[in-house]
Amino acid sequence: MKITRRGLAYGVGAIALIGAGYWGWKKATTVPPSFGNIAYGTDARNMLDIYLPAGAGPFPFVLEIHGGAFKLGDKTANPLQTEVLAAGIAIVRINYRFSSTAIWPAQGQDCLAAVEFLRANAGAYSLDPARMAIWGQSAGGFLAASTVISLAEAGKPAQALVDFYGPMEFSSMDADMAALGLTAAMGQTSVPDSPESQLLGYDVASDPAGARAMGPVGRLDGKKLALPSLFARHGEADNFVAHTQTQRLVDAWRASDPTAPIDFALVAGAGHGTSEFTAAGVVGPLTEFLTNVLKP
């Protein structure tokens, strides 16, 4: 079997993230869902779990989208944010099709299908369809932002976007990493076997304009939209996705809708999906943000 330099870098990166408990080959969520493995579409990966707070609904909810380079991971990959549940906000976690079986826009279509399913069936699961935030980590951050933009364009807005260290403009990822003086843990984005190229079905380097146009930053370029509140966090020491990717999203969000509230901060010393993102310094402000937006 031929092992490319990119493949070697990817393997080292995956091992690093396994150590951080991120990829989801080992189940991290130990709290049982109120409703588990509900089909929201026709593919085997179109499943979701619903975690309800104590008390009587209907509850506002956050739709959480896992990461994993668009081709790994699971809805149970990360520890459940029980602080969010304790605030009276339900959490819905979804799986989506991997890039190894379906290229873009399949993943975006899955996320939108999950939103439509939840809104149509909210009453059966004690959810309030009018109070929904969408949250993603890493690749899930890209999918969350893409979904929120699509909903805004369709006039069916979410109430908030939460992005944790997501790639937001594939065409600039290599330059952003180089500008920070970092060596990309997973190698170059522009090569054929990068997660981003595999998602697109073509090399990012072969069509950087197209790769930019399909992502959140490119989609917002020159467009005025009524956008919801944005909460974004990125590790200052992240060498998987440069933190300037989130800054690009924040800038594009502000340019598209100057009235949209934005809460963005770098997490000192944090890497990609490291323990700081489940600590009080991030979870506390996240819970406060979601409470203010979904339970005014």
N, C-alpha and C positions, 0 to 999 in steps of 0.2 A: 504494500500500500504506500503510495506517495504522500508524504507529509509536507505541505507547503509551509513557508515561514509564517504566513497568515494563520494557517491551521495550528501551528505550534503556539503562536501568540494567543490564539483563541482558547486553546486548551489550558494554558497557564492562567488566563483570565478567568475561565470557568472554575478552575480549581480555587482561585482566590475568592471568588464569590460564593462557592460552596462553603468555604470556611466561614464566610460572613452569614451563612444561612439564607442566602438570597434566592438561588435559582429554583428551588422547589422540588428537587429530586427527593428531598426528605420533607415530609409534611411538617409544617411549623405551627399551623393552627390547631389548637387542642380543644377549643370551645366548639361544641356541636352546633350546627346551624338550626334555626327554627324551621326552615324549609331547605332541604338539601337536594342537589342535583336535579334542578328543575330545567326541563328542556325549553329553550327560548327560540330554537331554530331547528333545522333538519340535520345538520352535521353532528357527528358524535361529540365534537368539542363545544357545541352550543349548549353549555350547561351553566347554571348559576346557583349560588347559595345565598340565602337570606338570613341575616342575623337581626332579630328584633330586640329592642330595649325592654326593660320591665315596664309594666303599666298597659294602659289601653291606647290603641292607635286611633286614627291613622298617624303614622310617624313620618316625619321628613327622613330622607335617606341619601346616602352617598353611594354611588356606583363606583366600585374599586376595580381597576384593571391592572393585572400583574405585568411585570416585566419578564425579560428572558430573551433578549436579542431577536424578538419576533418569532423564535422557533423553539423556545424552551419555556419551562415554568408551569405554574398551576395556580388556581385560585386559592389554594390552601398554603401557598409558599411562604407567606409572611405571617408573623404573629398578628392576631386580631387586635385592633385598637379598641380595647375595652373602655378607655376613657371617652371615646366618641359614643359608644353605646350608653354609658352611664349618663351622658348629657341628653339622652332621649332621642338620639339619632340612629336610625337603622343603617346597617351596612349590607350592601349587596355586592357579591364578588362573582366575576364571570371568567370563564375560559373562552378562547376564541381560536380560530384556525391558525395553525402555524404556517410560516412561509415555505416550509418544506413540502406542504401539500396544496397550498393556494397562495398565489402572490397578491400583492396589493391590487385592487382595493378590498379584497375579501375581508381583511381584519377590520377595516373601517365599517364595512357593511354589517359585520357581526355585532359590533358595538352599538350601531344604530338599531339593529334588530332587537337587541337586549333592551334598549331604552323604550322602544315601541311596545315590546311585550310587557314591561313593567308598568308603563303608563296605562295600557289597556286592561291589565289585570291587577292593578294596585289594590283594589278593594278586597280581593281574595287573600292578600298577604299583609293587610293592615298598613299599607303604605299610602302616602299622600303624593299623588302624581304631580302636584303643583310645586312641590318643594324637593328638588333634586340637585345634588352636586355630583360632579364626575371627577374622579381622582385616579391618577395613574403614576406608576413608578417606572423609571427608565423607559424601555420600549412602551410600557403602558402609559407613560406620560405623553409620549407622542400620540398614542391612540386616543387618550382622553382629550387632549387639545384639539385633535382633528374632529372628534365627535362633537365637542362643544361648538366649534366653528360651523360644522354642518347643521347643527340644530339652530344656531343663530341665523344662518342663511335661509333656513326653511321656515323661520318665524315660529319655531317651537323651542324656545330657549331653555337651557338649564339655568339654575340660579347661581352656580359657581363652578369654577375649574380649580382643581388642585393638581399641581405638577411637581413631582419629585424627580429631579435630575434626568429629565427626558431629553433625547436628541430632537432638535426642532428644525434644523436646516441641514440636510445631509451634505449639501455641496460645500459647506464651510466647516465641517467637523474637523478635517485634517488641519486646516489653517488655524482654527481656534486652538487646537491642542499645541501646535507648534508655537503660536504666539505666547502661550503661557510657559513655554520652555519644558513641556512635559512629553514623555514618550508614551504613546498610546498603548495601554495594556493589551488591547485586542488588535493592534496593528492598524493599518490605514483603512479608512472608510471607502476610499475611491476604488479599491481593487475588487475583482469579480466575486471573491468569496467572503466579502464582508457581510454582516447581517443586513446592512442597509441595501446593498446591491442585490442580495438574495430576496429581500422583500419586494424590491421593484421589478425583479426579473431582468435587469440589465445593469451593467457597470455604472456606478455613479459617475465615474470619470468620462464615460462615453456620452453622457447627456446631463451635465451639471445643471443646466437651466431647467430641464424637466424634473430632475430630482429636487430642485429647490421649489418649483412651482407646486408640487404635490404635497408639500409639508406645511405645517401651521404658519411659519413665518412667510413663506412665499404666497400662501393663500390670502394672507392679510395685507400683502403689499399693495398700497394704493387704494384699499377698499375701506369704506366707512360702514361699520356694522354696529348694532347695539349689542355689546358684549357684556357678559356677567362679571362678577367679582373674580379676581384671580389671586390664589395663594400659591407661592412658588418657593421651594427650597432646593438648594444644590450644595453639595460638598465642596468646600474650598480646595481640597486636595484630590478631587476626583480625577483619575487618569484613565477612566473609561469613556466618559462624556465630559468635555470641557465645560466648566460652569458658565462660560460665555454663551453657550447654547441657550441657557435659560434667560440670560440677559437679552439675547436676541428676541425671544418670545415676549418678554416684558416690554421691550421697545416697540415691537410690532403691535402688541395689544393696546398700548397707550396711544400710538399713532392712529389706530383704527377707531378707537373709542376713548377719547380723553376723559370721559366721565366715569369710566369703569374703575372701581376701587382695586388697587393692587397692593398686595403684601408680599414683598420679595426680600429674601435675605440669604446670604451665604452662611453655611454651617461650618464654623471654624474647626479645622482639623479633620473634617469628615471626608471619607472617600465615597465610593459608589455603593449605596445600599448598606452602609456600615451602621454600627449600633447607635450612633447619634440620632438616627431617624426614628428610633423607637424610644428615645429618651425624652424626659420632661421638657427639655429645651425646644424640641420640635413639636411633640405631641400636645403640649399645653397650648401654644399659640394656634395650632391646627384646630383643636377642639373649640377654642374660643371663636375662631373665624367661622367655623361651620355653624356654631350656635347662633352667632350674630346674623349670618346670612339666611339660615334655614328656620330659625326660631325667633324672629324679631319681636 
